[in-house]
Amino acid sequence: MSGDESKSINSQGSTFTQGEHDAGDSLSKPQEIFFSLMFPLYPQKKKSSIVFHLILWALFCIILITLGLFRIDLGTQQQTTLSKIINFVDLTSLGLSLGKNYMYLMIAVFIIVLGTLTLQIISAIFYKELIASQPWVISTTKAIVNILVRVLFIPFISTAITSFDCYSETTLNESGQEISQSFWRADNSLGCFKSVFQIVSFALSLIILVFLFIYSAIVNLLIHNHNPKNGGLFSCPNGIFNLLQGIFVFGIVFSQRLLYDWQFWRGVVGVLVPGILIIILVIQNPYYSFWSNYLCTIPWTIFASMRLSLEIGYAIEEAINSFIPQFIFLVFGGIATVILIFVIFYVMRMLEGRNWLVTSQGRLLVDINEIEQLRQQQNYNYGSSTEQNEQKPSILNNSSKCKSKLPGLPKLKDATDIEPRLRFLQDKNIRSNEYIKYADYVYTYGLKRHKKNAMLQFQYGIFLQYYCKNWVKAQSVFKLARSSNPSIPLKFVLYCKSKEGGGGQGGQGGSELTSITFLAKMAQAEDYYKRAKSGMLDFFENISRAHTNFKIIYQQLKVIIESEMKSRQCFEELLIMQPQNTTVIRDYARLILDIYNDEDTAEMIFQRAEMIEDDSIQNGTGQSGEIDQNSEIQQKYEGRERRNNKSKLIQKKKKKNKKKGGSGENIISELQGGGVDQNNAKQKQLLIGLTIIAHLLAVISSVIGTVIYLIESTSYSQQIQNLLQVCLLAGYSARLPTFGIQTLYLDIQYNFNYSGINDGQPETVPKWVTIKNAFASYGQSITDVISIIYDVTTETEPWEVTNINTYVFQVERNGSSDRSRQPVMISQEWHPSSLIRSMTNLAQMAGQLGRLNSSQPNEELQTFYSDIQYIIFNALVAILASCKRAIKSFWSETNELVNKSIMTEFAKKGNKV
């Protein structure tokens, strides 16, 4: 989309004063602490792992189904045989079978829960250090919390309920009086709450139940992926449904474990609660995508149908004292489950798109030309501050006065209905530029009606961020949402957005995460530089020796080449992120001087750093912030070097102490643990155990390596095809200037009236019809590749960085008659652009030339010569060079995939050996 994107919200933003903006941005101290604690769990990946979410979903289905099969025989007050076997999956049978040792199981569960919370707190406290040096700790914390909330939630609750699961028995004494006694179900030899084991277990269980209920509610409400485009499975605009589902799961576990004496009410809870969730999923669609909503209905459909069938089977079994009806209805429940799953699928497919803001044929409700006209009028009114209030009614009335036969937008009275009615953008087949512009207009139209709705403003910002790729405007809309009194969950998401990205071009947004990423990249570049320098020293020492070791020369050269290449790549990325950072420029010059020995280039780079510093000093405050940052980075690295030197000295001292102290007998005694009279049999058992564990680990790693290798090798073919598409894109753009030159030749030489030589030989000059078809064909080919570029690669930086110097020309025809009018250049404007924007311009201009129908195209299209000049001048120089860099980046991504597959295969063979 063009620069007009940033104008659709201006009329809304201008109605708020600066004081209102500042009033909504502040957070109280408790809120800031709480948000900082939850921030490490906030999902930040562009594309989440579908496989991981599918595994968690499958495990949740299995555990929920096994919970539905839990049963207590009212005659014996014990689990049935089927339930005792199956319910080991959800840990219910394990807790009931341990007896007094159940307390140790609760201690283990308590340690897991406490460890998860501790890991999250550590990640929050040391977030900056971890994200810069050890990001896997943050990823591990997220994965553990996901597993705890989505997989282990039911087993831990069911295990905790065992601590107070008691039953009563009535007996007659010798005098005929009834005596009632309560026993603990985990150990029927112990009275209810008359054992220390049960009391301690109950105290731990109570803490675990309260914590899991509150913690899961907070995580379900706050932590969700709200990326509607690439968020993967179960991405959603808010966490209300996740919160409701977590509460219902908590209640269902209690009903299945404690309501076995009231079978009717247990059946009501087991069928009614899943039914409510299924209706919400079918009608409300709380998740973005169709498959997310449908997959979420499957476990609840299975649970509801199975519970209904089993409750009927249990009732008939008690009436006729036969277990056959139980199995008959169990089979009937399985068949009904399959039928219901297919019925729900077809119902959801029929309901899909009913509420979308498009016609039944999938067309827009308003004309796209009307949208462009309204945006231009809004931009004019926003610039004319004195006439702004007078022009707004006319803007709103233009749509009603439009002569188009399209139905037009309805009154969007409910702000929460706007985002669900725009989910046609989930369909990649209709997610075109026209529909994105239409969605932008709908959001703008809704914001005029709901100016203070923070959720709508947030959804519009999400749309701008993920669909329009307009980071700057998205951050402005998020700031507007923070000033509109958002709810606590929305305030947390906006807090994460403010820390996630600040938005400027080239990564100079100034956000906290951007600076952390910068420091991590800087440390990585320095590390590679030191490796390359150390490798060169080792190489020259080896070469200068009297007896050169030729076996290690190849390995030394390999280390030098790889390290200097990676270091240079890191420095280039750092210069893209902060091109005015003098510390980065000087370190880059040092790399050029030390490794490449290019004194001229290094001197030029050093002079550039000095010029930047001189300019910043002359400007006063122009670059003061960046210079401060440079000094801060320099201090950090000096501190790191001092710490590294100190650690090296300590290691040297330790080595000296080891060499000086300790004879052979002391070392042997230390290895043996202090004595030689230990039991040799225990040592043999330990060695055998370690050997078995090593073999098991080898087998497991071999299986995992095989699975990874199959996945990577399957992706390789598609990756090669994607690389071919990007290479073809470069070819398409390189051919367009040829057609432009041929067009100018037809215009100047023949005035588009060339009829051919007609000598029976192949024509050397193509006709206008042939050139026009070529423009249309190549323009469409470029559009086809550009539209899927974000789906075929995750390395989007070469496509989005504004580093192409293109030129836009204004060329008009001057002259008295049509014959004598010649094209004259009026103006030439430098226009920095990105690769994807430049390719889009080429495709649009080529498409316009290909759609010209008259025999005099230079008269039919006003910008004919300007478009031809743009294609000839920019396609072969700036755009093709940038496309080459994108191809190299894509090839590196493909090469990494090949290396992963090869390394996985070697690792798998190594495990077999």
N, C-alpha and C positions, 0 to 999 in steps of 0.2 A: 504494500500500500504506500501511497505517496505521503507527502508532508501534510496533506489535508487531514490525516488521522488525528493530529494533535489539536484540531479545532472543534471537534464535536462536543467536548466537555467544557469548553471555555465559557459558554454562557452560564453553565452551572457554577463553575469555580468562581466566576466574578461576583456572584451574589453573596459570597462569604467574605467576611473581613479577616484581616490578618490575626486579630485577637482571637477569633473563633478557631482558627487553625491551631494556634498555640495552646488554646485551652484544652483541646482534646488529645494532644500528644503526650501529656505528662502522665506518669504512672506513680502510684503510691509505692512506698518502700516494700511493703509485703508483696504487692503484685509483682514488682520487679524481681524480687528474690524467687518467688514462685515460678515466674516465667523463665528465669534463668535456669532453674532446676529442670524444667521440662524441655528447654530448648534443645538439648542433645538428641532428643527423640524425634525432633521435627524432621520429616522426610525432605531431602534436598536434591535427590537424584533427578536428572532429567527424564530418565526412563527407568522405572522400577522393575525388579526381577519378577517376571510372570511365573517362572517355575517355583520360586520361593513361596509366592502367595498361593499357588495351586497345591503345594505340599501342605501348607498350613490349613487350607480349606479341606483337603482330603482327610487329614488327621482329625479336624473338628467334626467332620461327618461321621467318621468311625467311632469317635468317643461318644458323640451324641446318640448314635444308634445303640451302642452297648449300654448306655445309661437307660435307654428305653426298655431294654430287656431285663433290667434288675427286678427281682421278685423275692419276696419272703413268704415261705409257707406258713400260713396262720396256725396250722396244727402243730408243727414242730418248732415254730419261731426261728427257723434256720433258712438259709438260702437254698433255693432249688439247685439241682445238679447243673442245669443249663446256665443258670445265672452265675453260679460259682465259677464256672469255666470262663464264660465270656467276660465277666466283669473284672477280671484281672487287667483288662485293657485300660479301664478308667480308674484303676487302683482301689476300687471298692472292695473286691474280694481279698486283696492283699491286706487291707486294714482290718477286715473282719477275721482273717485267719491268723494274724500274728499274736493275738491275745495280749498278754502283759507286755510283750515286746513292741506293741503298737506305739508306745511312747517314743521309742527310738525313730520310728518312721516319722512321727510328728516333728521330732527334733530336726531330722533331715529336711523336711518340707520347710520348716521355719528358717533353717540356714539358707536354703535356696532362695526363699522370698527375701530374707534380709540381705543376702548377697547381691541380689538383683537391685534392690534399692541402694545399697552401698555403691555398687558400680555406677549407677546413674548419678549419684551425688558426686563421686570422684570425677566422672566425665564432665559434670557441670562446673565444678570448681576449677579443674585444669583443662578447660575446653580449648583455650587458645594454644596451649602447649601441645595437646594431643592432636588437634586438627592440623598442626603444622608439622609434627614429627611422627606421630603414631596414629593416623586416622583410622586404622583398623580397630582400635579400641572403641571409637564412637560407633562404627558399624556393628561391632559385636554387641555393644549395649543395646542398640536398636533391635537386633535379631533376638536377643534374649528376652527383652520386654515383649516383643511380638509373640514369641513362643509361650511366655507366661500367661499373657492375656487371652490368646486365641486358642492355645492347645492345652496347657496345663491348668487352665482355670477350673474346668469341670472336675478333673481328678483331685485337685487340691481341696476343693470345696467338699466333694464327696468323702474324701479321707478325713477332713476335719469334722464332719457330721458324725462319723463313727464314734468320736469321743463321748458324745452324749446320747447315743442311740441305745436306749434301754427298752426292755419289755417286761410285762407283769405276768406272773403265774399265780393261780389260785388253787390251794390245796386244802384238804380236810384233815384236822388233827384227830386224835383219839376220841375226843368228846364230840366230834361232828361239827365243829366250828370251822368256818371258812377263814383261811389265812392267805393274805395276798402279799407277794414278795416281788421285788423288782431286781432284775439281773442286767448286767452289761452284756450286750450282744456279742462283743468281741471276745469275751471270756465269760461264759455262763456260770463259772464257778465263783465269780465275784459279784457281790451286790452292787446295785447302782450307786455310784459315787461313794463307795466304801473302801476304795483302794487308792493308794498314793499314785499308782500308775495312771488310773483314770483321771484323777484330779489334776495332775500335772499336764496330762494330755489335753484335758478340757481347757485349762488356762492358755496353753499354746494355741489350741484350735480357735478359741475366741479371738485372740489377737490376729490370727491368720485370716479368719472370716471377715472381721471388721476391716482389716487392711486391704484384703483382696477386693472387697465390695467398693471401698472408696477409691482405691488405686485404679481398678479397672474402669470405674465410672469416669475418672479424670482422664485416663489415657484414651478411652473410647470417644470422649467428647472433644478432646483437644487435638489428639494426634491422628491425622488422616491426610491422605494425599489428595490435594484439591487441584491437581493438574488435569484439566478435562481432555487434553489432547494426547499426552504421552504418559499419563499417570499410571497406566496399567490397570490390572484388576482391582476392583473395590475402591477406586478413587471416587470421592464424593464431595459435594460443596460444603457439607457440615457434618458433624459427628453425632447428630441427634438420634438417627436410627441405630448407630453403633451403641450408643448409650442405652437406648430402649432394649435392644437385643441383649446386652450384657445383664441388665436388670432381670429380664425375663428368664435368661439362662440360670441366674442365681435362684430365682423362685422355682424353676422346674426341677433343679437338683434337690431342693428341699422337699418338694412334693413327691418326687419319686422315692426318696429315702425315708420319709417320715409319715406319709399318708397311706401306708399299705393297709391299715385297718379301715380306711374309708376309700374303698375302691372306686366308688362313683365320682367322688370329688377329685380323686387322683386322675381319673379318666377325663373329667371336665378340664382340669388344668392342662393335661397332656395333649388335648386336642384343641381347646379354645385358644391358648396362647400361641401355638404355631399357626393357627388359622389367622389370628390377628396380624402376625408378622408377614404371612404370605399375602394377605390382602394389601397391606402397606406396600410391599415390594411390587405387586402387580399394578396397583393404581397410582401410588405416589412416585415410584421409581426413585428411591433415595440415592442410588448410585448413578454415575454419569452414563455408563455404557449399558447396553441391553444385556450382554453376557454377564456382567457383574450382578445385576438384579436377578437374572435367571439362575445363576449358580447359587446365589444365596437362598433361593426358594427350595432347592433340592434337599438339603438336610432336614429342613422343617417339614417338607412334604413326606419324607420317609418316616420321620419321627411321629407325625400326627397319624398317618394311616396305620403304622405299626401299633401305636398305642391303642387306637380305637379297636383294631382287630384283636389284639391281645386281651384287652379288658372284656370284650364280649366272650372270647374263648375261656378266660378265667371264670366268668360267671357261669357258663354252661358246664365247665369242668366241676365246679363245686356242687352243681345241681345233680349231675349224674355220676359223680365220683369216677371220672375217666379222664385221662390226659390226652386222649385222641383229639377232642375238639381244639385243644390248644395248638397242636401242630397244624390242623386243618385251617384254622383261622390265621395262623402265622404265614402259611403259604398264600392264603387269600389276601393277606395284607401286603405281601410282596408283589403279587399281581396288581393289586389296586395301586400300589406305589408307582409302578411302571406306567400304568395308564394315566394317573394323575400328573406325573412328570411331563408326559407328552401333551396332555390337555393344557396344562399351565403354559407350556411352551407356545402352543398355537394361540392361546388367549393373549399372551403377552405380545406375540407377533401381530395379532389383529389390532391390539390397542396401541401399538407403537406408532407414533406419528399422528395420533388423533388430535392431540393438543398443540402440535407444532404450528408456528406462525407461518405456514405455507399453505398453498391450496392443496386439494386432494391429488392433483397431478404433480405436486412437489415444486410448484412455481412460487415466486415471491408475491407478497401481497401488495407491494408498491413497486413503482418503476425505479430502476437504478439511476436513471437520469434525474429523476426527481430528488433522489438522495444527494447526488452531487450538487444540484442547484441549491438545495437547502443548506448544505455545508458551506458553499460559497457565500450565501446570504448571511449565514451565522458568522463567518469570518469577517465579513464587511461590517456587520453590526457590532462585533466585539471590538474592532478597531475604532469605530466611531462611538466613543463613550457617551457623547451628548445625545445620540439618537438611538441608543441601545434599547431603552424601555419602550420607545414608540414603535420600534420595528418588530419586536417579539410577537405581537398578535398577528402581524401580517405573515410571519414565518409559519406559524401554526395553521393559518388559514390557507396557505398555499396548497397543502395536501388535499384539503377538502374541495378546492376550486380546480384541481387538476382534472384534465379532460380524459385521463386514462380510465379504461374500463376495468382495471384491477380493483379488487374489493377494498383495499386499504387496511391499515392497522386497526384492531379493535381498541376499546378503552382498557388500558392496563391498570385496573383498579388495585390489584393485589401485586405488590412488588415481588413476593416470593414465587409467583408464577412465571416471571419473565425468563429466568434462566432455564427451567425445565422446558419451556416452549421454544427454546433455541437449540435444543439438542440435536437438531438435524446436522449440526456441525460434527457430530460423532461419526457420520457416514463419510468416509473418505471419497466416495464417488461424487458427492455433491458439495464437498468442501472446497469450492472454488473462490476466487478473489471476489466475484460478484456476491456470493452468499456471505462472505466475511464482511463486506461493506454493508450489506443489508442488516446483519446482526449488530454491527456498530451503530447503525441508525436506530435500530429497535432499542438498544440500551440507552442511547441519547434521548430518545422519545420517552422512555420510562423514567429517566432521571429528571426530566422536566416536570413530571407529575409527582415524583417521590424524591424531592431534593435532599431530605434529611435521612434517608434510609441508608444506614451504613452497610448492611448486607448487600444491597443492590450495587452500591459503589464498589464494594470489594469484588463482587462477581464481574463487574465491568473491568476492574483492574486485572483480574485473572484472564479475562478475554483478551485484553490488550497485551498481556505478557506472553501468553502461550500461543495465541492465534495470530496476532498482528506483529509479534516480536518488537513491540514498541516499549522498551524497558523504561525509558525516561518518563513517558506519559503514564505508564502503569504505576510507577512510584509516586507520581503526583496524585493520582486517583487514590492510592492507598493512604496517602497523607490526608486527603480530604475525608476518607472514611474514618480515620482516627479522630477527626474533629467532630464527627457526627454522633457521639455517644454510643459506641458499639457495645455489644454484650461482652461478657468476660471471655467466652471462647473465641469470638471474633477479634477481640482485643489482643489475645495471645497470638493468633495467626498474623495479625498486622505487626505485632512486635517482632515476630520471626521474620516477616518480610522486610522490615526495616533493617534487621541485622544481616539479612541474606544478600541483598544487592542494592547498591545505591544508584545504579543506572548510568553513567556517562558513556561516551563513545570510547571503544577500545579498552574497557575495563577500568577507566579512571573515575569510578563512581564515588570512591571514598568510603565504601561501606566497611564494616568491621571484618567481615569474612574475606573481602577483597584484600585487605591489608595482611590478614593472616596467610592467605594463599600466596601473596607476594613474598612474604618472609620465607615461607616454605620453599618456594621456587628459587629464591635467592640462595638459601642454604644448599639446595640441590646443585645449583650451578657451581657454587664454590667447591663442593665436594668433588664433582667431576673434574673441575680445573686442577685440584690438588692431585687427583689420581693421574691425570694426564702428565702433570709436571713430574710427579714421582716416577711414573713409568718411563719418561724420557731420561731421567737421571740413571735409572737402573739399566736402560738400554745402552747408554753411552759408556757406563762403567763396564758392562759386559763386553762391548766392542773393543774398548781400549785395553783390556787385559792381554797378557801374553798368551794365555790359552782361552780363547773365546768359546763359550758354550753355545754352539749353534742350535741346540735343541730347544732353547727357550727364546730364541730371537723372534720366532713367529708369534708366540704368546705375548711377548712384550710389545711388539708392534700392534697386535690386535687390541691390547689394553689401551695403548696410546690413541689409536684411531677412534675406538668407540668412545673413550672418555672425552676427547676433544670435540667430537661430533655432538655428543649429548650436552656438553657444557656450552657449546656455541648455540645449540638449539634453545637451551634454557635462557641464555642471555638475550636471544632474539625475542623470545616470548616476554621476557621482562621489559624489554624496550617497547614492545607493543603495549603492555599494560601501563607503563609509566615512561613515556619517551623523554621527559624532562628530568629524570632522576640521574643526577651526576654520579652518584655512587655506582649505579649499574653501568653507566657509560665508561667510567674509569676501569672497573673490573673487566669489562669487555675488551677495552684497549690492552689491559694487562695480559689477557688471554691471547690476543692477536700477536702481542710482542713476544711472549714467552714460548708459546707453542708453535706459531706459524713463522716467527722471526720476521714479520712484516713491519719494519720500522716506520715506513711512510704512512701506511694506513693507521697504525697505532698513534702516530703523532697527530694525524688529522682528527682522530676520535678524541684524543686528549684536548686538543684545541677547541673542539666542540663543547666539551664539558666546561672548559674555562669560559667560553662565550656565554653559555647558559648561566653560569654563576655571576658573570659581570652584568648580564641583563637583569637578573633577579635583584642584584644590589642596586642598580640604577632605578628599577621600578619600585623599590621599597618593599611593598607587601605583595608584589605579584607572585613570587615564588617562595615566599618565606615559609609557608607550610611544608612545601616539599623539601626545602633545605633542612628544616628541622627534622623531617622524617629521614633524610639522608644521614644526618648526624646520629639520629637514634639508631638507625640500622648499623652504622659504623661502630657505635658503642657496643651494640649487641654482639657483633661479630668479633670485636676485640675481646669482649668478655668471654666469648666462646673459645677463642684461641688460648686465652690465659688458662681457662679451665682444662682445655685439652692438653696444654703443656704440663700443667700440674698433675693431671692424671697419668701422663707418660712418665714423669719423674717417679711417681708412686709405684707404677708398674716396674720400673727399672730397679727401685729399691727392693721390691718384693723378690725380683729375680735374683738379685745379689744375696739376699738373705737365704733364699732357697739353696743357692750354690754353696754358701759358707756353712750353714747349719744343717745338722742332721746327717748321720751316717746311714749306711745301707740297712743296718738293723732297725734304726728308728723308722725308716720308710716302710720296711716290711711290717713292723708292729703297727704302724699307723693304718696301713692297708688292711691288716687283719683285725683291726678294731681293738687293739691293745693286748691281745693274748693269743697264744698258739694252742691252747687247750680247749678250743670251742668244738662243738659237735660237728663232725664232717658230714654227717647225714643231713643236717639242716642246710649246710652249704650246698650239697648236691640238690636238695629239693628247691632251693632258691634259684640255682642255675637252671634247673629243668623248667621251673615256672617262668623265668625270664625268657628262656628259649621259646617256650610255647607262645608267650605274649608277643615276642618278636615275629614269630611266624604268622600269628593272627593279624598283627598290624600290617605285615607284608601282603597277606591275602586281601584285607580290606582296602588297603591303598591301591592294590592292583585292580580291584573291582571298580573303585572310584575313578581311577585313571582311565579304565576302559570306557566308562560312561562319559567322562569328560571328553575323551578322544572322539567318541562317536558324535557328540554334540558339536565339537569344533570342526570336525571333518565335514559334517553335514552343512555347516554354515559357510564352508570355504567356497563351494560352488556358487552360492548366491552372492558371496562377496566379490568373486571374479566377475560375475555378470554386472554387479553394480559398478565396479571399476571400469568395465567396458562402456557403460552408460555415460560415465563422467568423461571418458576419453572421446566418445562420440560427440559430447557437448562441445568440447574444444574444436573438433572438426567442423561442426555446424557453424560456430561463430566465425571460424577462419574463412569459410566459403562465402559468407555474406558480402564482404567488401568486393569480391570479384563481380557479383551481380550488380552491386552499386556502380562500379566503373562501367560495366556494360550498359547500364541504364543511361548514364550520362553520355556515353558515346552515341546511343540511339537518339537521344534528345538533341545533342549538338550537331551531329552529322546528318540525321535523317528526319528530325522532328517527329519521331515515333511512327514514321510512314515507310519503314523499310519493308519491302516485299520479297526480297531475296534475289540472288543472282540467277537462279533457275538454269544452271548449266549442267545439271545432272550430278554434280559433285556435292559432298557434304558442305553445309553452310558454315562459315566461320563466324558470322555475326548472328547471334540468336535474336529471335523476334521478341517483342514486348510480352506476348502471351506466355512464352516459355520462361522469361525472367520472372514475371509476376507469379507463376505457379511455383517457381523455385523459392521465391521469397516466402510464399504462404507455407510451403512444405517445411522449410528449415525453421521458420518462426514457430510453427506448431511443434516441431521436434524439440526445439530448445525449451518450449513451455512444458512439454511432457516430462522432460528430465528435471527441470527446476522444481516442478510441483511435487516431486517425490524425493527431493534431495535430503530432507530431514529424516526420511524413513530409511535411506540407504547408508547413512553415515552418522556417526556420533561426534565426529570431529568437525564441528561447524564453524570454528574460528576462521579458517581461510575464506569462508563464504560471507561472513558477517563483518569482518574488519574493514573499516573505511580507509583503504590504502591504495586505491586506484585513482589516478589523476586523469579523469575524462574531461572532454571539452564539448560544450553544447553550442551550436551555431545557429544564428538567425540569418537565413538566406532568403531573399525576395527577388522577384523578377522586375526589372525596370525596362521601359521602352514604350513607344507610342502604339505600336501594333503588336498583335500576338506573335507574329513571326520574328519581329526584331527584339522582342523582350528577352533579355539575357539575365541569368541569375547573378545577383550581386550580394556579397556577404555584408550584412549590416553590423553584426556584433559577434563576438566570440567570448564565451564565459567559461572560466575554469570551474569544474564541479567535481569535488572529491566524492567517491562513491564506493560501495562494496561490490563484491563479485556477483552476488545474487541479485542486487539491484541493477547492475549493469547488464547482466544477462536478461533480466526481465525487460529492460528498455529495448535491447536488441530484438527480443521476441515480439514486443508490442509494435515496434516500428516496422519490422519485416511483415508482421501480420496485416498492418494497415496498408502497406504497399501491395500485398498480395490480394487484398479485397477491392482494389480499384478496378472499376468495370469499363471506364471510358477509354477511348483510343488516345486521349491526351491526359495522361495521369498527372502531369505537372500543373495542369489547370484545375483538375478535380480536387486534389489535396493541397491545402494551403501550406502545410509544412513539408511538402514533398522534398525540396532541395535540402532543408534542414535535417530531415531524417536520413537522406542519402549521405550527407556529409558526416553525420554522427557515426553511421555504420562504417564508412570507409576509413575515417580517421582513428576511431577508438578500437575497433574489433581486432585489428592485427597487432597492435602495440600493447596498450595497457591491459585490455581485457584478456587477451590470449596469454600474456605473461602471468597475470594473476590466476588464470585457469590452470596454467602449468603448475603453479605452487599448490593449488588445490589437488591436482592429480598426484603430485608427490606426497602430499599429506595422506591422501586416500590410499596410495600404494603402501605407505608406511603402516597404515592401519591393517591392510590386507597382509602385509609381511609379518606383522605381530601375530596375526591369527595363525599363519602357517607355522611360525616358530613355536607358538603354544601347542599346536597339534604335534609337531615333531618332538618337543620336549616331553609332552605327555606320553607319546609312544615309547621314547627312550626310558622314561621313568617306569612305565609299565613293564618293559622288558627287563629293566634292572631289578624290579621286584620279583619277577619270575626267577631270575638268576639267583 
